[in-house]
Amino acid sequence: MDKKQFILKIREQYLGIKDMPRESLFSLVQKLADELYAKETHFIFELIQNAEDNEYEGDCSQPSLEFAVRDISLEEGRIQSLVVTNNEKGFKEEHVKAICQAGQSSKKNCVGYIGEKGIGFKSVFRVTDCPNIFSNGFQFALPKEDPESELGYIVPKWVPVIPPEISTETTNIVLPLNSADFEPSKVIQSLKDISPETILFLKKLKVLKVVISTKDCSHLKIEKDDREFPLVKLNYSERCGAKNKHEEELYWLVRKEFEKPPNVNSEKRKLEENSLVSVAMPLNQIDYSGKLFAFLPVWEKTGIPFLINGDFLLVSSREEVKQDEPWNLWLMNNIPEVFVDAFISGLQSENLSFDLKKNLYASIPLLSHQPFLEPLVKGIQEKLHSFPCVFSSDGKTLCEPAKVRTASKKFRELFEKDVLTNFLQGGISLVHSELEEFS
């Protein structure tokens, strides 16, 4: 079917809805768009999620997503807009249908996709009154208010002219920043606050860009380099006027797949027989406060000093883990095993310097700010007791915690370094003070 005719067909279906069903549907969609998310800028993560779930051509080596704030020529005139550009294959009819419905998704019950709510895109209405979508020949808008249908949010309207500022080779979502309840400055600040680790656990997206064309012109780029996996590098660069900033964050990332036990049943995961759990230990950051991901960030400052990722079941807003869900408890109970595998493999790696290996010890948890994660503290420490995980003074030999002792500073000062090493034959550890409780 011709793509314009396809849009008009969906529109025609909504025009036929009678009074009572129309009012109920409008109320439902309005509630989803306006009240679902506690954080006003959660829509940014929803758009990142959609890009991660999209399909890319086989020769696309760098799936990327760009957020750009600039003026765009639309039917209403030239408007400051947030333009979201993704080099995916492009929209299909099923994607258009899903975005023009409430609570439906083209990814529902599909293994390997983050999205499963079918409602995430509605969050863009917090910042715009009329999102425009240009992708694979589709060009349509979703006005917040549609006088002809007396509906809004989900009734598509064909856009006759593609803005000259955007490329037809990519998917472009144009969000005019015209909401009376949301200042564009909030959007800009939220884009600037995107952290590098946002794309750390994503399987497809490699590059995330932010371009803000204002008086204080700013360009931000986050690029993931996992060619030396399990060593993953996140390169963060920012250009603001004449100032340039570049940082590189290093992580030791390990994934492990677990077979779902028979007693763990969930309707949302009925098609999955296995699930991956990942941990990432920061190698060049100090006093890391920890985060939990369900591919994208869910909890910040967990108190667990490393990053956790799993296919956790979340509440509809994607802002909270379902803590009594058996599937989630099973995933959480597997984290200590993944941590120990990651920790030992990092200590034994020939690709990490000794200084970076020492930094791994800072990832051992001592407390949690989330009750759901409290069992990890004891679980990880108990597992480490039985593994050679403490360096002796030669910086090469790994010993079991129970077999090492730390000599006092006064005793060490009696000997020259080389003499002390030979005398103790590996009896002095170089670990952080957090490990003294193991001795």
C-alpha positions in Angstrom: 0.0 0.0 0.0 1.1 3.5 -0.8 2.6 5.0 2.4 0.4 8.1 2.3 -2.6 6.0 1.9 -1.5 3.8 4.8 -1.4 6.9 7.1 -4.8 8.1 5.8 -6.3 4.6 6.4 -5.2 4.7 10.1 -6.6 8.2 10.4 -9.9 7.2 8.9 -10.3 4.4 11.4 -10.1 6.9 14.3 -12.6 9.3 12.6 -15.2 6.6 12.9 -15.0 6.2 16.7 -18.2 7.2 18.5 -18.6 9.6 21.5 -18.1 7.5 24.6 -15.3 5.2 23.3 -13.6 8.3 21.9 -13.6 10.1 25.2 -12.4 7.0 27.0 -9.5 6.5 24.6 -8.5 10.1 24.7 -8.4 10.1 28.5 -6.3 6.9 28.5 -3.7 8.2 26.1 -3.5 11.6 27.8 -2.9 9.9 31.1 -0.1 7.8 29.6 1.5 10.8 28.0 1.3 13.2 30.9 1.4 11.1 34.1 3.3 7.9 33.5 6.9 9.1 34.1 8.1 10.8 37.3 11.0 12.3 35.5 10.0 14.9 32.9 13.0 14.0 30.7 12.6 10.2 30.7 11.5 10.5 27.0 15.3 10.8 26.2 15.9 7.2 27.5 12.8 6.0 25.6 14.2 7.3 22.4 17.6 5.7 23.1 15.7 2.5 23.8 13.9 2.6 20.5 17.1 3.2 18.6 18.7 0.2 20.3 15.8 -2.0 19.3 15.8 -0.9 15.7 17.2 -2.9 12.8 20.4 -1.8 11.1 21.9 -2.7 7.7 24.6 -5.5 7.8 27.3 -3.1 6.7 26.4 -0.5 9.3 29.6 -0.6 11.5 28.5 2.2 13.8 24.8 2.3 14.7 24.3 5.8 16.0 21.8 8.2 17.5 22.0 12.0 17.4 20.0 14.5 19.4 20.2 18.0 17.9 18.5 21.2 19.1 18.1 23.5 16.1 15.5 25.5 14.2 13.4 23.4 11.7 11.0 24.5 9.0 7.6 23.0 9.7 4.1 23.8 8.5 3.7 26.1 11.4 6.8 28.0 10.5 10.4 27.8 11.7 10.5 26.4 15.2 13.2 25.4 17.6 13.1 21.6 17.8 14.7 18.6 19.1 15.7 16.4 16.1 16.4 12.8 16.8 18.3 11.1 14.0 19.0 7.4 13.7 20.8 5.5 10.9 18.5 2.5 11.2 16.8 0.7 8.3 13.6 2.7 8.7 10.0 2.5 9.8 7.8 -0.4 8.6 4.0 -0.5 8.6 3.9 -2.4 11.9 6.0 0.3 13.5 3.6 3.0 12.4 0.6 1.0 13.6 2.3 0.6 17.1 3.1 4.2 17.5 -0.5 5.2 16.5 -2.0 3.0 19.3 -2.1 3.0 23.1 -0.3 0.2 25.0 0.7 -1.7 21.9 4.2 -2.5 20.6 5.7 -4.1 17.6 8.3 -5.6 20.0 5.9 -7.2 22.5 7.2 -10.6 23.7 10.1 -10.5 21.3 13.3 -11.9 22.8 16.3 -9.5 22.6 14.3 -6.2 22.7 14.3 -3.7 25.6 11.0 -2.3 24.7 7.9 -4.1 25.7 5.4 -1.5 27.0 4.2 0.0 23.7 3.8 3.3 25.5 7.3 4.8 25.7 7.0 7.1 22.7 4.0 8.8 24.3 6.5 10.4 26.8 7.6 12.9 24.1 4.4 14.8 24.5 5.8 16.2 27.7 8.0 18.5 25.6 6.1 18.8 22.3 2.5 19.3 21.1 3.1 17.7 17.7 5.9 15.2 17.0 6.8 14.7 13.4 8.3 11.4 12.0 10.2 11.1 8.7 11.4 7.6 8.0 11.6 5.2 5.0 9.0 7.2 3.0 6.6 7.8 5.9 6.1 11.4 6.8 3.5 12.1 9.4 2.7 14.0 12.5 0.8 13.1 15.7 -0.9 16.3 17.0 -1.7 16.4 20.7 -5.1 17.8 19.6 -6.8 16.8 16.4 -10.1 18.8 15.9 -11.4 16.5 13.1 -11.3 13.3 15.2 -11.6 15.1 18.5 -8.8 12.8 19.7 -5.1 13.4 19.9 -1.7 11.8 20.5 -2.3 8.7 18.3 -4.2 10.0 15.2 -1.7 10.4 12.4 -1.7 13.3 10.0 0.2 13.2 6.7 2.9 15.9 6.4 3.1 17.0 2.7 6.6 18.6 2.8 9.7 17.2 4.4 11.8 19.9 6.2 14.8 20.8 4.1 17.1 20.7 7.2 16.8 16.9 7.6 18.1 13.9 5.5 15.7 11.4 3.9 18.4 8.7 4.2 17.9 8.3 7.9 15.0 8.1 10.4 14.2 11.6 11.8 11.9 12.4 14.7 11.3 16.1 15.0 10.0 17.4 18.3 9.0 21.1 18.2 9.8 22.4 21.6 6.5 24.2 21.9 5.0 22.7 25.0 3.6 25.4 27.3 4.6 23.4 30.4 8.2 22.6 29.5 11.0 25.1 28.9 13.5 24.2 26.1 16.3 24.9 28.5 15.3 21.8 30.5 15.7 19.6 27.5 19.0 21.2 26.7 20.3 20.6 30.2 19.1 17.0 30.2 20.9 16.3 27.0 24.1 17.8 28.4 23.7 15.6 31.5 23.7 12.3 29.5 26.4 10.2 31.1 28.9 8.1 29.0 27.8 4.8 30.6 24.3 5.2 29.1 25.3 3.1 26.1 27.7 0.8 28.0 25.4 -2.3 28.0 23.6 -1.7 24.7 24.4 -4.3 22.1 23.8 -2.2 18.9 24.4 1.5 19.5 28.0 2.5 19.4 27.7 6.3 19.1 25.5 8.8 20.8 25.8 12.5 19.8 24.3 15.7 21.1 24.4 18.9 19.1 22.9 22.1 20.6 22.8 25.0 18.2 22.3 28.0 20.5 24.4 30.9 21.5 26.4 28.6 23.7 26.9 26.1 20.8 27.7 22.7 22.2 28.7 19.3 20.7 28.8 16.2 22.8 29.8 12.7 21.6 29.9 9.4 23.4 31.6 6.5 21.6 31.9 3.0 22.7 35.0 1.0 21.8 34.7 -2.7 22.7 37.3 -4.1 20.3 39.4 -5.2 23.3 36.5 -6.8 25.1 36.1 -7.4 28.1 38.0 -4.1 28.3 35.5 -1.5 27.1 36.4 2.1 26.5 33.9 4.9 26.6 35.2 8.1 25.0 33.4 11.2 25.9 34.2 14.4 24.1 32.6 17.8 24.4 33.1 21.0 22.5 31.5 24.2 23.8 32.6 27.3 22.0 36.4 27.4 22.1 36.6 24.9 25.0 37.3 21.3 24.3 37.0 18.4 26.8 37.8 14.8 26.3 37.6 11.9 28.8 38.1 8.2 28.5 36.4 5.8 30.9 37.6 2.3 31.2 35.5 -0.7 32.3 36.1 -4.4 32.8 32.8 -5.9 31.5 31.9 -9.6 31.8 28.6 -11.3 30.8 27.4 -14.7 31.8 24.4 -16.6 30.6 22.2 -18.6 33.0 19.5 -21.1 32.3 16.1 -20.2 33.6 15.1 -22.7 36.4 11.7 -24.4 36.1 10.3 -22.6 39.2 10.9 -19.1 37.7 7.9 -18.2 35.6 6.9 -14.9 34.2 4.4 -14.1 31.4 6.7 -11.4 30.1 9.7 -13.8 29.8 7.9 -17.0 28.8 9.8 -17.2 25.5 13.2 -17.0 27.2 15.1 -20.1 28.3 18.3 -18.2 29.2 19.2 -14.7 30.3 22.4 -12.7 30.5 23.7 -11.0 33.6 26.5 -8.4 33.2 28.8 -6.5 35.5 31.1 -3.7 34.6 33.9 -2.6 37.0 35.2 1.0 36.6 39.0 0.9 36.2 39.9 4.6 36.2 37.3 6.2 38.4 37.4 6.9 42.1 34.6 6.5 44.6 32.2 5.1 42.1 28.6 5.0 43.6 27.2 2.3 41.3 24.2 2.0 39.0 21.7 -0.7 38.0 20.7 -1.1 34.4 18.0 -2.9 32.5 20.1 -2.2 29.4 19.4 1.5 30.2 19.9 3.2 33.6 17.2 2.4 36.2 18.8 3.1 39.6 21.7 5.5 40.3 23.9 5.6 43.4 23.1 2.1 44.5 26.1 2.0 46.9 27.3 -1.2 45.0 30.5 0.2 43.5 30.2 -1.3 40.1 27.5 -1.4 37.3 25.0 -4.2 37.1 22.9 -5.0 34.0 20.2 -7.6 33.5 16.9 -8.1 31.8 15.0 -7.0 34.8 11.3 -6.7 34.8 10.3 -3.0 35.4 7.2 -1.1 36.3 5.5 0.6 33.3 7.5 3.8 33.8 10.8 1.9 33.5 11.9 3.8 36.6 11.7 1.0 39.2 12.5 -2.7 39.4 9.8 -5.1 40.4 11.5 -6.2 43.6 9.2 -9.2 44.5 9.2 -10.6 41.0 10.7 -14.1 41.0 12.5 -13.5 37.6 14.2 -10.4 39.1 15.2 -12.2 42.3 16.7 -15.0 40.2 18.7 -12.6 38.2 19.9 -10.8 41.3 21.0 -14.0 42.9 23.3 -14.7 39.9 25.2 -11.4 40.2 27.8 -12.6 42.8 28.9 -15.4 40.4 29.3 -13.0 37.5 31.2 -10.5 39.8 33.7 -13.1 40.9 34.2 -14.3 37.3 34.8 -10.7 36.3 37.0 -9.9 39.2 39.3 -12.9 38.9 39.6 -12.6 35.1 40.6 -9.0 35.5 43.3 -9.8 38.0 44.6 -12.5 35.8 44.4 -10.5 32.5 47.6 -9.8 30.6 46.0 -6.8 29.0 45.6 -4.8 32.2 48.4 -2.9 33.9 49.0 -3.6 37.6 47.6 -0.2 38.5 44.3 -1.0 36.7 44.2 -4.4 38.4 44.6 -2.7 41.8 41.6 -0.5 41.0 39.4 -3.6 40.7 39.5 -4.0 44.5 37.5 -0.8 44.9 34.6 -2.7 43.2 34.1 -5.0 46.2 30.9 -3.9 47.8 30.6 -3.0 51.5 27.0 -1.8 51.6 24.0 -1.1 49.5 21.6 1.8 49.3 18.9 -0.4 47.7 17.4 -3.2 49.9 16.9 -5.3 46.8 20.7 -5.4 46.3 21.7 -5.9 49.9 22.2 -9.7 49.5 25.0 -9.0 47.0 27.3 -7.6 49.7 27.5 -10.8 51.7 27.2 -13.1 48.6 30.2 -11.5 46.9 32.4 -11.4 50.0 31.6 -15.1 50.8 32.5 -16.2 47.3 35.8 -14.3 47.3 36.9 -16.2 50.5 37.6 -19.3 48.4 39.3 -17.8 45.4 43.0 -16.7 45.0 42.2 -13.0 44.7 44.8 -11.1 46.8 48.1 -10.0 45.3 51.3 -10.8 47.2 54.1 -8.3 47.4 55.6 -9.5 44.1 52.6 -8.1 42.3 52.1 -11.3 40.3 51.1 -14.1 42.7 47.4 -14.4 43.7 46.7 -15.9 47.1 43.5 -16.9 48.9 42.5 -14.2 51.4 42.9 -16.5 54.4 46.5 -17.2 53.6 47.8 -13.6 53.4 48.7 -11.1 56.1 49.6 -7.4 56.0 52.7 -6.5 57.9 52.7 -3.3 60.0 54.2 -0.2 58.6 56.9 -0.2 61.3 57.9 -3.7 60.4 58.1 -2.9 56.7 60.4 0.1 57.4 63.0 -2.3 58.9 63.8 -3.7 55.4 64.6 -2.4 52.0 61.9 -3.2 49.5 63.8 -6.1 47.7 64.9 -7.7 51.0 61.4 -7.5 52.4 59.9 -9.2 49.4 62.4 -12.1 49.5 62.1 -12.5 53.3 58.3 -12.7 53.4 58.1 -14.7 50.1 54.8 -13.2 49.1 53.4 -12.6 52.5 52.6 -8.9 52.2 49.5 -8.0 50.3 49.0 -4.8 48.2 45.3 -4.7 48.5 43.0 -1.9 49.6 42.1 -1.6 53.2 38.6 -2.9 52.4 40.1 -6.4 52.2 41.6 -6.5 55.6 38.5 -8.1 57.0 39.2 -11.2 54.9 42.6 -11.9 56.6 
